[in-house]
Amino acid sequence: SQAGTLSYPSLTEAMGADWTPFKRISPAFYALQALYAAHDKHGRYMCEGDDAALAEVKAELASKHSVKETVFNDELIKLIGSQAKLDLSAVCSIVAGMVADQVIKGVSGKEKPLNNYFVFDGREGAGTVIALGAPK
């Protein structure tokens, strides 16, 4: 097999991508985006008692990405935010296994790696791949 080059958008490009083409995205994706945005803006993850700051971040993200604010589940955001600093060994093992598998695919050239954003929802034990900012 002939080696090829794969190209992916930077994390900044992926985070700035339009979310409107995605019809079915895990609620965990939106919760994580809200948490990252809140952390960037306020220097902390949202949890109980952060309702005003959370509303502000949700409004900004909804406007920026042309989605309704209802895609953001406050309870899920606060739940993930309250656990954001924890290392959950089982989840770390699952995600590390997925990453190792994708590295092997990329290095061996036998299969294409995931394109390009993987969200693991530990509540459901399921992962979703979203092509954020990927070339069409």
N, C-alpha and C positions, 0 to 999 in steps of 0.2 A: 504494500500500500504506500501511496505517496503522501509525504507530510504536507500539511496545509497550515494556513494561518487562520485562527479564529479571532474575531474582534468583538469586543463588548463595550458598551458605554461605561464611562466612569461612574462611580457611585453618585457623584454630584449630578450628572446627567440623568441617571436612573431615578433619583429622588425628585427631580424636576419634571419628569415625564408626565404626560397627560394620562389621567386615570379613566377618562370617559369610555375608551374602547372596551374596558373590562367589565363584563356584565356580571360575572359570578366570581367574586373574590372573597376569600376567607375573612370574616370579621377581625381575625387576628392581624391581618395586614393593616387595616385602617387603625386599629388600636396601636400597633407598633409605630406607625407614621406619626400619630398624635403624640406618643411618648417621646419620640426622637425630636419632634418640633418643640415640644414643651421643654425638653432638656436643653436644647440649643438656646431657647429664648429665656428660660427662667433658671437654668443651672441645676434643675432637679427633675425627677420623674413625678408625674401626677399621682396622687393617691387621695384618700379621704380628706375632705376639707379644702380641696383645690378647685372647687366648682367654677369660680369666676375665671381663673387662669385657664382652666380646661375649656370653657366656653369660648374664650378668646382664641385659643389655638385651633379649636375645631372650625370656627368661623373663617379664620385665615386660610386653613388648608382647604376647606370646601370651596372658597372663592378661587384660590390659586389653581385647583385641579378640576374645577367645574363639576363638583359632585354635591349632593345634598348633605347637610349636616347629620341627617339621620343615619348615614352609613357608619358613624362613629358611635360605638356602644360605650357609654360612660362607665358602666359597671365593669366591663371587660378592661377598659383602659386603666381604671383604678386598681383592678385585681393584678394585672400585669405590672403596673407601676409599683405596687407594694412588694412585688417579688423580683423586681428588676436587678437588684444587687445580689440575688441568690444564685449559686451555682447548683443546678439540679443535675446530679450525676447521670441519671437515666436519659434526660434530654440531651445533655452534652455528648453522651455516647452515641445517640442516634444521629445527631447532627454531624458529629465528627466522622462517623461512618459514611454518611452521605457525601461529605466533602472529600474524603479519601477516594471514594468511588468515582467522583467527578474528576479528580486529579488524574487518576489512572486512565480514565476515558480520554482526557485531553492529551496526556503524554503518549499513550499508545496509538492514538489516532484511529482506533477501531470504531469508536462511536463519538458522537458530538456530546459534549457536556451539557448540563442544564443551561437554559438560556433565560434568565440571568439572575433572578431574585427568588430565593427559596424561603418560604414562611412555614414554620412548623407550629402547629396548634396542638399543644400538649393536652388540652382538654379533650380533644377528639382523637388524638393520636394520629393525625394526618398532616401531610405536608402539601403545599401548593407551590407550583413554579409559575412565576409571572414574568413575562418578557418586558420589563420596564425600560423604555428608552432604546429598545432593540431595533435595529434596522428592519424595515418591512420587507 
